[in-house]
Amino acid sequence: MIYFARLRGATLFKRKLIVVLWLLIFLYTRSDSPFSDLSFVKKTIKMTTIKTYWKDFQKHNPEYLSVSEPQSFYFCATKEEADACALLVVQKVKQATSPSLWWFEKYDERFPEIGDLSIVTDWDNEPKAVIKTTAVTIVKFKDVTDAYAFIEGEGDKSLAYWKKVHWDYYANEMKAFGDYPDEEMDVVCEYFETIWT
């Protein structure tokens, strides 16, 4: 009774919001409800956040007003690494990324091109930066240089670190298909600049 008395004193918007929240709680707590997993709500909120972030970027960079919202993604395969890489991009320390050519071919993905824009997120898909591709080269794993490892900016920025974490990453992404990385494999070295944070 007290709850409904308080509702009468609330604005119409607040009353509607409270009713919707109670409905969501009811649906969420029923084990037979299709809404018991609210991941779709989280996904919708994140998509809205990315759209808002992009609109804010366009507002401050009017030369991009006619550009459609680009892809958004996070780096790496764990929360800790993805969040750390997003921070490195924001700090303009990480200015390159190195997916395998195998990945592009396996998933029939478009190669990055100079001028491409992307929104970098953390693991939870919170937008952190807009990046712009400045160069794309394909090199053998064995031919990646110290200079490139430094530009990619992860860990201690050494080539030894780069080779270790990328070998592990490639091995992990390939194992479900029965494939394995090797020294002769092609790596797509995408250079970028952070243009908005």
Beta strands, then each sheet from edge to edge (+ up, - down):
strand 1: 72-73
strand 2: 96-97
strand 3: 117-121
strand 4: 127-140
strand 5: 186-196
sheet 1: 1+ 3+ 4- 5+ 2-
end
